[in-house]
Amino acid sequence: MDEIFNQFFALARGVWKHRWPGLLVAWVVGAIGAAVVLWVPDKYEASARIYVDTQSILKPLMSGLAVQPNVEQQVVMLSRTLISRPNVEKLIRMADLDLKEKSKEAQEDLIERVTKTLEIKNTGRDNLYTLGFRDPSPEKAKRVVQSLVSIFVESSLGESRKDSDTAKKFIDEQIKTYVAKLEEAEGRLKAFRLKNIEVQTADGKDMTGRLGEVTNQLNQARLELREAENARDAAKKQLDAEKAQTAALNAKNLQIETPVSIQTPEIDARIEAQKRNLDNLLQRFTDQHPDVIGARKLVKELEDQKRKEVAELRKAVVAAPPPLVSNSPAYQELSRMLATSEVQVASLRARVGEYDARFNRARDMMKTAPQIEAEFSQLNRDYAINKKNYEDLVARRESAALSGDLDGAAGLADFRLIDPPRVAPQPVAPNRLLLLPLALLVAIGAGIATAFVSSQLRAVFFDARSLRDTVGLPLLGVVTLLVSDATKVKEKTDLRKFIAASSGLVGVFILGVIVLAVITKQLG
């Protein structure tokens, strides 16, 4: 610790030895610093305050119908990106700052200076922005702030509309893509339905349901056929009994009929009933329908049977006289009943045959039905997904269009100019009351540095110990200098001169600060 103090005192004595050069440098640097502080031109600050109102009555009214943008975030981002090179160039042209700048280098330097000087400050939650600019010319500073206010307001216009147009363009492209997908899917569904038209039903039942339905219809038709056959057999028995009774009566009253008078009322009634049934069937079905084909076949069989019976009766008339035919109402009614039963049995047989064919086809289709249903489900699922995405995109496009119209009607936000651009009457820079003391400190520092450098260039040993430590040789002795009274008087005079010169330097700066403060106060 003693060694450190010794070194410090040695350096201080060296600086004190060269105090006059340091004081001279301090005066020179102080004068230069004061001149620079007084020479720097004044800068005036123009400012304006803008309030951004992000609340709109249309926004809550259109909630759920239109996209609600984060207006606060957009305004904050706008304020942060406003000072860009294109905006600064536009600002320079609007404020006529480039009239005197002809060269490319001067214009670039102007852009850099304006960019560094412009200020946009946000007070926080209140959406209150302060725009500021400093320049030696008050009028120029005011023009710049006015132009900056205009750019700040205009930059918010059209951005949301541009975003809305971009979103609608993108959605339109996606809609076209999904329209193509839907058309392709609809084409595949159409081809699938045409290919598997037999397995489709109007009521939407699957193959298992259709098979069950056909089975029930077939069982019902078979039951009705058995009932009709039983009714027909009963009618035949009754008719045979009536024929036997009639034959017995006719044997008593035998009369011979001529071949011309031979009649077959039973077959005629059946043929007539079958023809009526055929007419009814032709009114409902085509010629290829199984019931029509069966009815025609039965009519043909009955006509053939009639021709055979007529031929046999003619032969019998020639061989022996025929018995008399009964004309009793019971016989005729039984004949009509039998003919009706035969027609009904034939019709039901045709129906049973048709249902049996349908049952066989449905049973064969059951083998391939699972694969067909799986393919249809896959196609229908893809179509449903594409259709849902298409409808969602159409809804979003309408929402985007409505949002664009909403922004066009209400705007991104309402910009209110709270404080119009104005220039403070007093310059805001430079702060000479602060710069003059700083210049004094710089001058004092320069003087001390000069004295220190001089002491190092012309080193002097002030005690024997430092000399021995520096040269590394043994010290044999020390010669002491005896100071005379005249030398002491001279040193005191020199000290008073140095204190006076130093005090003069500080006093000049203090006086300058006082005068400058008085002038500033008077101007204010």
C-alpha positions in Angstrom: 0.0 0.0 0.0 2.9 2.4 0.8 4.4 1.7 -2.5 1.2 2.6 -4.3 1.0 5.8 -2.4 4.6 6.6 -3.2 4.0 6.0 -6.9 0.9 8.2 -6.8 2.7 11.0 -5.1 5.5 10.7 -7.6 3.1 11.0 -10.5 1.4 13.9 -8.9 4.7 15.8 -8.3 5.6 15.1 -12.0 2.2 16.5 -13.2 2.7 19.5 -10.8 6.1 20.2 -12.3 4.6 20.6 -15.8 1.5 22.4 -14.6 2.0 25.5 -16.8 1.9 23.6 -20.2 -1.2 21.8 -18.9 -2.8 25.1 -17.9 -2.0 26.5 -21.3 -3.6 23.5 -23.0 -6.6 23.8 -20.7 -7.1 27.5 -21.7 -6.9 26.6 -25.4 -9.2 23.6 -25.2 -11.6 25.6 -23.0 -11.7 28.4 -25.5 -12.2 26.0 -28.4 -15.0 24.2 -26.4 -16.8 27.4 -25.5 -16.6 28.5 -29.1 -18.0 25.2 -30.4 -20.8 25.3 -27.8 -21.7 28.9 -28.8 -21.3 28.2 -32.5 -23.6 25.2 -32.7 -26.9 26.4 -34.2 -30.1 26.2 -32.2 -32.6 23.4 -33.0 -36.3 23.9 -32.7 -38.7 21.0 -32.1 -42.0 20.7 -33.8 -44.5 18.2 -32.4 -48.1 17.0 -32.8 -50.3 14.6 -30.9 -52.7 12.1 -32.5 -55.3 10.0 -30.8 -56.2 6.7 -32.5 -59.7 5.7 -31.7 -60.0 1.9 -32.4 -63.6 1.6 -31.2 -66.4 1.6 -33.7 -70.1 0.9 -33.3 -70.1 -1.2 -36.5 -67.6 -3.7 -35.1 -69.9 -5.2 -32.3 -72.9 -5.0 -34.6 -71.1 -7.1 -37.3 -69.6 -9.6 -34.8 -69.9 -13.1 -36.1 -70.6 -11.9 -39.6 -67.3 -10.3 -40.5 -63.7 -10.9 -39.5 -62.7 -8.6 -36.6 -59.1 -7.5 -37.0 -56.8 -6.6 -34.1 -56.9 -2.9 -34.8 -54.7 -2.0 -31.8 -51.9 -4.3 -32.9 -52.1 -3.0 -36.5 -51.9 0.6 -35.3 -48.9 -0.3 -33.1 -47.2 -2.0 -36.0 -48.0 1.0 -38.3 -46.4 3.4 -35.8 -43.2 1.2 -35.6 -42.8 0.8 -39.4 -43.8 4.3 -40.4 -40.3 5.7 -40.4 -39.2 3.7 -43.5 -37.1 4.8 -46.4 -40.1 5.2 -48.8 -42.0 7.2 -46.3 -39.0 9.3 -45.5 -38.5 10.1 -49.2 -42.1 11.0 -49.5 -41.9 13.1 -46.4 -38.9 15.0 -47.8 -40.7 15.7 -51.0 -43.9 16.9 -49.2 -41.9 19.2 -46.9 -39.7 20.5 -49.7 -36.5 19.6 -47.9 -34.8 18.4 -51.1 -34.9 21.7 -53.0 -31.3 22.6 -52.2 -29.9 19.1 -52.3 -28.9 18.3 -55.9 -26.3 15.6 -55.7 -27.0 12.0 -54.9 -24.7 12.0 -51.9 -26.4 15.1 -50.4 -29.8 13.5 -50.8 -28.6 10.3 -49.1 -27.2 12.3 -46.3 -30.5 14.2 -46.0 -32.5 11.0 -45.8 -30.2 9.7 -43.1 -30.4 12.9 -41.0 -34.2 13.0 -41.3 -34.6 9.3 -40.4 -32.5 9.8 -37.2 -34.3 13.0 -36.2 -37.9 11.8 -36.7 -39.6 10.5 -33.5 -42.8 8.7 -32.9 -43.7 8.1 -29.3 -46.6 6.1 -27.8 -47.9 6.9 -24.4 -49.1 3.3 -23.9 -52.6 2.2 -23.3 -54.3 5.4 -24.4 -53.4 5.0 -28.1 -51.9 8.5 -28.0 -49.0 9.1 -30.3 -46.6 12.1 -30.3 -44.8 13.0 -33.6 -41.7 15.1 -33.3 -38.9 16.5 -35.4 -36.0 18.9 -34.7 -34.4 21.3 -37.1 -32.6 24.7 -37.0 -35.5 26.2 -39.0 -38.8 26.3 -37.1 -40.8 26.5 -40.2 -39.1 23.5 -41.8 -39.6 21.5 -38.6 -43.3 22.4 -38.6 -43.7 21.4 -42.3 -42.0 18.1 -41.6 -44.4 17.3 -38.7 -47.4 18.3 -40.8 -46.3 15.9 -43.6 -45.6 13.2 -41.1 -49.1 13.5 -39.7 -50.5 13.2 -43.2 -48.4 10.1 -43.9 -49.4 8.6 -40.6 -53.1 8.9 -41.3 -52.9 7.9 -45.0 -50.8 4.8 -44.3 -53.7 3.3 -42.4 -56.0 3.7 -45.4 -56.2 0.9 -47.9 -54.1 -1.6 -45.9 -57.1 -3.6 -44.6 -58.8 -3.3 -48.0 -55.6 -4.7 -49.6 -55.4 -7.5 -47.2 -59.1 -8.3 -47.8 -58.6 -8.4 -51.5 -55.6 -10.7 -51.1 -57.6 -13.0 -48.9 -60.5 -13.1 -51.3 -58.2 -13.8 -54.2 -56.6 -16.7 -52.3 -60.0 -18.1 -51.3 -61.3 -17.8 -54.9 -58.4 -19.9 -56.1 -59.1 -22.5 -53.4 -62.8 -22.5 -54.4 -61.9 -23.2 -58.0 -59.8 -26.1 -56.8 -62.6 -27.5 -54.8 -65.1 -27.0 -57.6 -62.9 -29.2 -59.8 -62.6 -31.8 -57.0 -66.4 -31.8 -56.6 -67.0 -32.2 -60.3 -64.6 -35.0 -60.4 -66.2 -36.7 -57.3 -69.7 -36.2 -58.8 -68.5 -37.8 -62.0 -67.2 -40.8 -60.1 -70.5 -41.1 -58.1 -72.5 -40.9 -61.3 -70.4 -43.6 -63.0 -70.7 -45.7 -59.9 -74.5 -45.4 -59.7 -74.8 -46.2 -63.4 -72.6 -49.2 -63.0 -74.5 -50.5 -60.0 -78.0 -49.3 -60.8 -79.5 -52.7 -59.9 -78.5 -52.4 -56.3 -80.0 -48.9 -55.8 -83.4 -48.3 -54.3 -85.5 -45.3 -54.1 -86.3 -45.7 -50.4 -82.6 -46.0 -49.5 -82.7 -49.6 -48.2 -79.6 -51.8 -48.4 -79.3 -55.3 -49.9 -80.2 -57.0 -46.6 -83.4 -54.9 -46.3 -84.3 -55.5 -50.0 -83.7 -59.3 -49.6 -86.0 -59.4 -46.5 -88.6 -57.4 -48.3 -88.5 -59.7 -51.4 -88.7 -62.7 -49.1 -91.8 -61.4 -47.4 -93.4 -60.6 -50.8 -92.6 -64.1 -52.0 -94.0 -65.8 -48.9 -97.2 -63.7 -49.2 -97.6 -64.6 -52.9 -97.1 -68.3 -52.2 -99.7 -68.1 -49.4 -102.2 -66.4 -51.7 -101.5 -69.0 -54.5 -102.2 -71.8 -52.1 -105.5 -70.1 -51.1 -106.4 -69.6 -54.7 -105.6 -73.2 -55.6 -107.7 -74.5 -52.7 -110.6 -72.3 -53.7 -110.3 -73.5 -57.3 -110.3 -77.2 -56.2 -113.3 -76.6 -54.1 -115.1 -75.0 -57.0 -114.2 -77.9 -59.3 -115.6 -80.4 -56.8 -118.9 -78.5 -56.6 -119.0 -78.2 -60.4 -118.4 -81.9 -60.9 -121.2 -82.7 -58.5 -123.5 -80.3 -60.3 -122.5 -81.9 -63.7 -123.4 -85.3 -62.3 -126.8 -84.1 -61.2 -127.4 -82.3 -64.5 -126.4 -85.4 -66.5 -128.9 -87.4 -64.6 -131.7 -85.0 -65.3 -130.6 -84.7 -69.0 -130.7 -88.4 -69.4 -134.4 -88.2 -69.0 -134.9 -85.5 -71.5 -132.4 -86.4 -74.1 -132.4 -84.1 -77.1 -129.9 -84.2 -79.9 -128.2 -81.0 -80.7 -126.8 -80.2 -84.0 -123.0 -79.6 -84.4 -123.8 -76.0 -84.9 -125.4 -75.7 -81.4 -122.4 -77.1 -79.5 -121.4 -74.7 -76.8 -118.7 -74.6 -74.0 -120.0 -72.1 -71.4 -117.4 -73.0 -68.8 -114.4 -72.5 -71.0 -116.1 -69.4 -72.6 -116.6 -67.9 -69.2 -113.0 -68.6 -68.2 -111.7 -67.1 -71.5 -113.8 -64.0 -71.1 -112.6 -63.5 -67.5 -109.0 -64.1 -68.5 -109.3 -61.5 -71.4 -110.7 -59.0 -69.0 -107.8 -59.7 -66.6 -105.4 -59.3 -69.6 -106.9 -55.9 -70.5 -106.5 -54.8 -66.9 -102.9 -55.9 -66.9 -102.1 -54.2 -70.2 -103.4 -50.9 -68.7 -100.8 -51.2 -65.9 -97.8 -53.1 -67.4 -96.1 -53.5 -70.7 -96.2 -56.6 -73.0 -93.0 -57.9 -71.4 -94.3 -58.0 -67.9 -94.4 -61.5 -66.5 -98.1 -61.2 -65.5 -99.1 -60.1 -69.0 -97.1 -62.9 -70.5 -98.7 -65.5 -68.1 -102.2 -64.1 -68.8 -101.8 -64.4 -72.6 -100.4 -67.9 -72.2 -103.4 -68.9 -70.1 -105.8 -67.4 -72.7 -104.1 -69.4 -75.4 -104.3 -72.6 -73.4 -108.0 -72.0 -72.7 -108.7 -71.4 -76.4 -106.8 -74.6 -77.4 -108.7 -76.5 -74.7 -112.0 -75.1 -76.1 -111.2 -76.2 -79.6 -110.3 -79.7 -78.4 -113.6 -79.9 -76.4 -115.6 -78.7 -79.4 -114.0 -81.3 -81.6 -114.7 -84.0 -79.1 -118.3 -82.9 -78.7 -118.8 -82.9 -82.4 -117.5 -86.5 -82.6 -119.7 -87.5 -79.6 -122.8 -85.9 -81.3 -122.1 -88.0 -84.4 -121.7 -91.2 -82.3 -124.4 -90.6 -79.7 -126.8 -87.9 -78.8 -125.3 -85.5 -76.2 -127.0 -85.0 -72.9 -128.8 -81.8 -72.4 -126.8 -79.0 -70.8 -128.2 -77.6 -67.6 -129.1 -74.0 -67.6 -129.5 -73.8 -63.8 -128.2 -70.7 -62.0 -126.1 -72.8 -59.6 -124.3 -74.5 -62.5 -123.5 -71.2 -64.2 -122.4 -69.5 -61.0 -120.0 -72.4 -60.2 -118.6 -72.2 -63.7 -117.9 -68.5 -63.3 -116.4 -69.1 -59.9 -114.1 -71.8 -61.4 -113.1 -69.6 -64.3 -112.3 -66.8 -61.9 -110.3 -69.1 -59.6 -108.3 -70.4 -62.6 -107.5 -66.8 -63.6 -106.5 -65.9 -60.1 -104.3 -69.0 -59.8 -102.6 -68.2 -63.1 -102.0 -64.6 -62.0 -100.6 -65.7 -58.6 -98.4 -68.3 -60.2 -96.9 -65.6 -62.4 -96.5 -63.3 -59.4 -94.8 -66.1 -57.4 -92.4 -66.8 -60.3 -91.5 -63.1 -60.5 -90.9 -62.8 -56.8 -88.9 -66.0 -56.9 -86.7 -64.5 -59.6 -86.3 -61.3 -57.7 -85.3 -63.3 -54.6 -82.7 -65.2 -56.5 -81.2 -62.0 -58.0 -81.2 -60.3 -54.6 -79.5 -63.3 -53.0 -76.8 -63.3 -55.7 -76.3 -59.6 -55.2 -75.8 -60.1 -51.5 -72.4 -61.6 -52.3 -71.1 -58.4 -53.9 -73.1 -55.9 -51.8 -70.5 -55.4 -49.0 -67.8 -54.4 -51.5 -70.2 -52.2 -53.5 -71.4 -50.5 -50.3 -67.8 -50.0 -49.1 -66.8 -48.3 -52.5 -69.9 -46.1 -52.3 -69.2 -45.1 -48.8 -65.6 -44.2 -49.7 -66.8 -42.1 -52.7 -69.5 -40.5 -50.7 -67.1 -39.7 -47.8 -64.6 -37.9 -50.2 -67.5 -36.0 -51.8 -68.9 -35.0 -48.4 -65.5 -33.7 -47.2 -64.9 -31.7 -50.4 -68.4 -30.3 -50.3 -68.0 -29.2 -46.7 -64.6 -27.5 -47.4 -66.2 -25.8 -50.5 -69.1 -24.5 -48.4 -66.8 -23.3 -45.7 -64.6 -21.5 -48.3 -67.6 -19.8 -49.8 -68.8 -18.7 -46.4 -65.3 -17.3 -45.6 -65.2 -15.5 -48.9 -68.4 -13.8 -48.1 -67.1 -13.0 -44.6 -63.9 -11.5 -46.2 -66.0 -9.4 -48.6 -68.2 -8.2 -45.8 -65.1 -7.4 -43.7 -63.6 -5.4 -46.6 -66.9 -3.4 -46.9 -66.9 -2.9 -43.2 -63.4 -1.5 -43.2 -64.3 0.7 -46.1 -67.2 2.1 -44.3 -65.8 2.4 -40.8 -62.1 2.6 -41.6 -59.3 0.9 -39.7 -59.5 3.5 -36.9 -60.5 7.1 -36.3 -57.4 9.3 -36.2 -58.0 12.5 -34.2 -55.5 15.3 -34.2 -55.3 16.3 -30.5 -52.5 18.9 -30.8 -51.9 20.3 -34.3 -48.2 20.7 -35.4 -46.6 23.5 -33.5 -43.0 24.7 -32.8 -41.8 25.6 -29.3 -40.6 29.2 -29.2 -37.4 28.3 -27.4 -34.8 26.0 -29.0 -34.6 22.6 -27.4 -31.0 22.0 -28.5 -28.2 22.4 -27.8 -28.3 22.7 -24.0 -25.5 25.3 -23.6 -26.0 25.5 -19.8 -25.0 21.8 -19.7 -22.5 21.9 -22.5 -20.4 24.7 -21.1 -19.6 22.9 -17.8 -18.8 19.8 -19.9 -16.4 21.9 -22.0 -14.7 23.1 -18.8 -14.3 19.6 -17.6 -12.9 18.5 -20.9 -10.5 21.5 -20.8 -9.3 20.6 -17.3 -8.9 17.0 -18.3 -6.9 18.0 -21.4 -4.6 20.1 -19.2 -4.0 17.3 -16.7 -3.4 14.9 -19.5 -0.9 17.3 -21.1 1.0 17.7 -17.8 1.0 13.9 -17.3 2.4 13.3 -20.8 5.1 15.9 -20.3 6.1 14.4 -17.0 6.5 11.0 -18.7 8.5 12.4 -21.6 10.8 14.4 -19.3 10.9 12.1 -16.3 12.4 13.4 -13.0 13.2 11.4 -9.8 12.0 13.1 -6.7 13.6 10.7 -4.1 16.5 8.2 -3.9 14.3 5.2 -3.5 12.6 5.6 -6.9 16.0 6.2 -8.5 17.4 3.0 -7.0 14.4 1.0 -8.0 14.5 2.3 -11.6 18.2 2.0 -12.4 18.8 -1.2 -10.3 22.2 0.0 -9.0 23.3 0.6 -5.4 22.9 4.2 -4.3 26.0 5.6 -2.5 24.5 8.9 -1.3 22.1 11.8 -1.8 23.0 15.5 -2.3 20.4 17.8 -0.7 19.5 21.1 -2.4 19.2 24.0 0.0 16.4 26.4 -1.1 17.2 30.1 -0.6 14.7 32.6 0.5 14.6 34.2 -2.9 13.7 30.8 -4.4 10.9 30.4 -1.9 9.5 33.8 -2.7 9.7 33.0 -6.4 7.9 29.7 -5.9 5.1 31.4 -3.9 4.7 34.0 -6.6 4.6 31.3 -9.2 1.9 29.4 -7.2 -0.2 32.5 -6.9 0.0 33.1 -10.6 -1.0 29.5 -11.3 -4.0 29.7 -8.9 -5.0 33.0 -10.5 -4.8 31.6 -14.0 -6.7 28.4 -13.0 -9.3 30.5 -11.2 -9.6 32.7 -14.2 -10.4 29.7 -16.4 -13.1 28.4 -14.1 -14.4 31.9 -13.5 -14.7 32.7 -17.2 -16.8 29.5 -17.7 -19.0 30.2 -14.6 -19.5 33.8 -15.8 -20.5 32.4 -19.2 -23.0 30.0 -17.7 -24.6 32.8 -15.7 -24.8 35.2 -18.6 -26.2 32.4 -20.8 -28.8 31.5 -18.2 -29.9 35.1 -17.9 -30.2 35.5 -21.6 -32.2 32.3 -21.9 -34.5 33.4 -19.1 -35.1 36.7 -20.7 -35.9 35.1 -24.1 -38.3 32.7 -22.4 
